[in-house]
Amino acid sequence: MYSHDGGPVLLYPQQPPSPPPLCSFVHIVPQYTMVEYPPQPSPLVFTPAGGAFLEAAAKEVRAEVRDVWAGNFNDELSKLSAVLPHYPWVCVDTEFPGAVHDSDTPRYLRGPRESYALVKKNVDDLKLLQVGIALSGPAGRFPVAWQFNLRGFDLARHPYAPASVALLRAQGMDFATMNEFGIAPDDFAVGFHRNGLACGRLTWTAFSGSYDFAYLAKVLTGGQPLPGTLDGFLALVRQLFGRNVLDVKHLARCCAMRGGLEQVAAALGVERAAGRAHCSGSDSLLTTDVLLAMLNRFFMNANVLAHAGTIVDLA
C-alpha cells in the first residue's frame, strides 16, 4: 500500500503503541440519582493481560453500548478520549426524526448538488436526537460504543416524519426522557472539541454518511444552517473531521455489495454485537464490524484511504 508520494501507507501503525493503563478507562462509574440521568448498565471491568490484551479484548470482552446523558457526559467522554490514541478510527451513526422534505427526482437520478440541497433542507429544519460512536484501531474494534442522547426535540413543536418517529419509539427511544435527561447540543459541541475529536488526525467513518456528517456539522457549529453549496459543506467536513473521512457504503459498492447496513453485514457474515437496529450506538458498532470485515477481506493490498472524502450521494 503506497501513499501519493510513493511511501508506504498502513491502515494502522505497524507497531501499535502500548495500551493505556486500563484503570484510566475502567473506573467504577458513580451511582447517579434519577434526577441526573437514567440508570446505567454495570460498568465493564477489563483485566490487563500484558502485551496480548489489545488483541484479546475484542474476542473475550462482551460488546456494550453505553448510554450517555447530561449527568455522565463529561465522565464518559473522558473515557472515550483516553482510548482514542489507541483506537483512532471513529465510526459515527446518528438518529434523527426522519425526513420532511423530498425531491421529485428519484434518488438514483439525483446529482451530488441536488442530493446535498435535499440533505441541507432536512438537516436545517430538523433536530439531532442521538450520536453513536464506536472506535477501532490496531487490535480491531474497541468493545464499548457510546450512545449520546441529546435534548431539544419536542414532538409538539418541531417537525418530524411520523413513520420515522414511530420506528424509533418501537426501538426504545423515549423522547420525554431524552428531553429531561439528555445532553444540551451546545454542551455536546464543547465536549467534542475539548476531548480531541476534532483534532484532524483521526479517521472518521459512517455508513451512507451524508446525513451523519451533516447533522454533526450542524450541532458542532452551534445549530447554524449548513453551507449553501456542496463545496462549502465538503470544506466544512474537512475542517471538522480532517481529510480521512470514509463512507462504508461507498466501500461496499466498490466490493460489489449493495443494500443497507443490515444487508451488507449479512453478505459479510457479520452479526450485530450489541443493542438494536436504529439505535445509534448499536449501528455504529455494526458499521465498525462491517468496515473491519471489508478491510480484512478486500483491502489487505489496497489503500483504503484512497477512497477518503467520497460520501455516498455527494460525490
C-alpha positions in Angstrom: 0.0 0.0 0.0 1.5 3.3 -1.0 0.8 7.0 -0.5 0.6 9.6 -3.2 4.3 10.4 -2.7 5.3 6.7 -3.1 5.9 6.0 0.6 4.1 3.1 2.4 0.7 3.8 3.9 -0.5 1.5 6.6 -4.1 1.3 7.8 -2.7 1.5 11.4 0.8 2.0 12.8 2.9 -1.1 12.2 3.8 -1.3 15.9 0.7 -0.1 17.9 1.5 1.9 21.0 1.3 0.3 24.4 -2.3 0.3 25.6 -3.2 3.0 28.1 -3.3 2.0 31.8 -6.7 0.3 31.9 -7.6 1.9 35.2 -7.8 5.2 33.2 -10.9 3.7 31.5 -12.2 1.2 34.0 -13.4 3.5 36.7 -16.3 2.4 39.0 -19.0 4.6 37.5 -20.5 6.8 40.2 -24.1 5.9 41.1 -26.1 9.0 40.0 -29.7 9.5 41.1 -32.6 9.7 38.7 -32.5 13.5 38.7 -29.2 13.3 36.9 -29.7 10.6 34.3 -31.5 7.3 33.9 -29.9 4.1 35.3 -26.8 2.7 33.5 -25.7 -0.9 33.0 -23.0 -2.2 35.3 -19.5 -0.9 34.2 -17.3 -3.2 32.2 -14.2 -4.4 34.1 -11.2 -5.2 31.9 -8.3 -7.2 33.3 -4.9 -6.4 31.7 -3.2 -9.4 30.0 0.2 -8.0 29.2 1.0 -7.1 25.6 -1.7 -9.5 24.4 -4.5 -7.6 25.9 -5.3 -5.4 22.9 -5.5 -8.4 20.7 -7.6 -10.4 23.1 -10.0 -7.6 24.2 -12.4 -7.8 21.2 -12.5 -11.6 21.4 -13.0 -12.0 25.1 -15.0 -9.0 26.3 -18.7 -8.7 25.6 -19.6 -5.6 23.5 -21.6 -3.0 25.2 -23.4 0.2 24.2 -23.2 2.8 27.0 -26.0 5.4 27.1 -24.7 8.9 27.8 -26.8 11.6 29.3 -26.2 15.1 30.7 -25.2 13.6 34.2 -22.5 11.3 32.9 -21.5 13.1 29.8 -18.1 14.5 30.9 -17.1 11.2 32.6 -17.9 9.1 29.6 -16.4 11.5 27.1 -13.2 11.5 29.1 -13.1 7.7 28.9 -13.6 7.8 25.1 -10.9 10.4 24.8 -8.5 8.2 26.8 -8.6 5.4 24.3 -8.6 7.5 21.1 -4.8 7.3 20.7 -5.0 3.5 20.5 -8.3 3.3 18.6 -8.1 6.3 16.1 -10.8 5.1 13.7 -14.1 6.7 14.7 -17.3 5.4 13.4 -20.3 7.6 13.8 -24.0 7.0 13.4 -26.8 9.5 14.0 -30.5 9.2 14.7 -32.9 12.0 13.7 -36.7 12.3 13.2 -36.8 11.2 9.6 -37.0 13.5 6.5 -39.7 16.0 5.9 -38.5 17.2 2.5 -38.2 15.0 -0.6 -37.5 15.5 -4.3 -39.4 14.7 -7.4 -36.2 13.3 -8.8 -35.7 9.6 -8.0 -32.6 9.1 -5.8 -30.6 7.2 -8.4 -31.1 10.1 -10.8 -30.0 12.9 -8.5 -26.7 14.5 -8.9 -24.5 15.4 -5.9 -25.6 19.0 -5.7 -29.3 18.1 -5.8 -28.7 15.5 -3.2 -26.9 17.9 -1.0 -29.7 20.5 -1.4 -32.1 18.0 0.0 -29.9 17.0 2.8 -29.4 20.6 3.7 -33.2 21.3 3.7 -33.9 18.4 6.1 -31.0 19.0 8.4 -31.6 22.7 8.7 -35.2 22.1 9.7 -34.9 19.0 12.0 -33.3 18.1 15.3 -30.5 15.7 16.0 -31.6 13.0 18.5 -28.7 10.6 19.1 -25.0 10.3 18.2 -23.4 6.8 18.4 -19.6 6.5 18.4 -17.6 3.2 18.1 -13.8 3.0 17.9 -11.3 0.7 16.2 -7.6 0.5 15.9 -4.6 -1.9 15.5 -6.3 -4.6 17.6 -9.7 -4.3 16.0 -12.9 -2.8 17.4 -13.0 -1.4 21.0 -15.7 -3.3 22.9 -17.6 -0.3 24.1 -19.7 2.1 22.0 -21.1 5.3 23.3 -24.7 6.5 22.6 -25.1 10.2 23.2 -28.7 11.2 23.9 -29.5 14.8 23.1 -32.2 17.0 24.3 -34.2 19.7 22.4 -36.6 17.8 20.2 -40.3 18.4 21.1 -42.9 16.4 19.3 -45.5 19.2 20.0 -43.3 21.9 18.4 -40.8 20.5 15.9 -41.3 18.9 12.5 -40.7 15.2 12.1 -41.7 12.3 9.9 -44.4 10.2 11.8 -43.2 6.9 10.4 -39.6 7.5 11.5 -40.6 8.6 15.0 -42.8 5.6 15.3 -39.9 3.3 14.3 -37.5 5.0 16.8 -40.1 4.6 19.6 -40.5 0.9 18.7 -36.8 0.5 19.1 -36.8 2.0 22.6 -36.3 5.7 22.1 -38.1 7.7 24.8 -38.4 11.3 23.7 -39.6 12.6 27.1 -36.6 11.0 28.9 -34.3 12.5 26.3 -35.7 16.0 26.9 -35.4 15.7 30.6 -32.0 14.0 31.0 -30.4 14.5 27.6 -27.2 16.4 26.7 -27.7 20.0 25.5 -26.4 20.3 21.9 -24.1 23.2 22.8 -22.6 21.1 25.6 -22.0 18.2 23.2 -20.2 20.5 20.8 -17.9 21.9 23.6 -17.1 18.4 24.8 -16.4 17.2 21.3 -13.8 19.9 20.7 -12.3 19.8 24.2 -11.7 16.0 24.1 -9.8 15.8 20.8 -12.5 14.5 18.5 -11.9 17.5 16.2 -8.1 17.1 16.2 -8.0 16.3 12.4 -5.7 13.3 13.0 -8.5 10.7 13.2 -10.2 8.6 10.5 -13.9 9.1 10.5 -16.3 6.6 9.1 -20.1 6.2 8.6 -22.5 4.1 6.5 -24.2 6.3 3.9 -22.8 9.2 5.8 -24.3 12.3 4.2 -26.8 12.9 7.0 -24.5 11.7 9.7 -21.8 14.2 8.9 -24.4 16.9 8.1 -26.1 16.6 11.5 -22.8 16.5 13.3 -21.6 19.6 11.4 -24.8 21.4 12.4 -24.5 20.7 16.1 -20.8 21.4 16.1 -21.4 24.8 14.6 -23.9 25.8 17.2 -27.0 24.9 15.2 -26.2 27.2 12.3 -27.7 26.3 8.8 -25.4 24.2 6.7 -23.3 25.9 4.0 -25.3 26.9 0.9 -23.2 24.9 -1.5 -21.9 21.3 -1.7 -18.3 22.6 -2.0 -18.8 24.7 1.1 -20.2 21.7 3.0 -17.3 19.4 2.0 -14.9 22.1 3.1 -16.6 22.2 6.5 -16.4 18.4 6.8 -12.7 18.6 6.2 -12.3 21.4 8.7 -14.2 19.5 11.4 -13.2 15.9 10.8 -10.0 16.1 8.7 -9.3 14.6 5.3 -9.7 10.9 6.3 -13.5 10.6 6.0 -14.7 7.2 4.7 -18.2 6.1 3.7 -18.6 2.4 4.4 -21.5 2.1 1.9 -19.2 3.5 -0.8 -16.6 0.9 0.1 -19.2 -1.8 0.0 -20.2 -0.7 -3.5 -16.6 -0.9 -4.5 -16.7 -4.5 -3.3 -19.8 -5.3 -5.3 -22.2 -5.3 -2.3 -25.4 -3.4 -2.4 -28.2 -2.5 0.1 -28.3 -1.0 3.5 -26.2 -1.7 6.6 -28.1 -4.9 7.5 -27.8 -6.3 4.0 -24.1 -5.6 3.7 -23.5 -7.1 7.2 -25.4 -10.2 6.2 -23.4 -10.6 3.0 -20.2 -10.4 5.0 -21.5 -12.8 7.7 -21.2 -10.0 10.4 -23.8 -10.1 13.2 -24.9 -7.2 15.4 -22.7 -7.3 18.5 -25.0 -5.4 20.9 -28.2 -3.4 21.0 -30.9 -2.9 18.4 -31.1 -1.6 14.9 -31.9 2.1 14.5 -30.2 2.9 17.8 -27.1 5.0 17.1 -24.7 3.1 19.4 -25.6 -0.3 18.1 -25.5 0.8 14.5 -22.1 2.4 15.0 -20.8 -0.9 16.4 -22.2 -2.8 13.4 -20.8 -0.4 10.9 -17.4 -0.7 12.5 -17.5 -4.5 12.3 -18.6 -4.3 8.7 -15.7 -2.0 7.9 -13.2 -4.3 9.6 -14.6 -7.3 7.8 -14.2 -5.5 4.4 -10.7 -4.3 5.3 -9.6 -7.8 6.1 -11.3 -9.3 3.0 -10.9 -6.8 0.3 -8.3 -4.1 1.2 -5.3 -6.0 2.5 -3.3 -5.0 -0.5 -5.0 -1.7 -1.3 -5.0 1.7 0.2 -8.5 2.2 1.6 -7.7 5.8 2.3 -7.6 6.4 -1.5 -11.5 6.5 -1.0 -11.3 9.2 1.7 -13.7 12.1 1.0 -16.2 10.2 -1.1 -19.6 10.4 0.7 -22.4 8.4 -0.9 -24.8 10.7 -2.9 -22.5 13.7 -2.5 -19.7 12.6 -4.9 
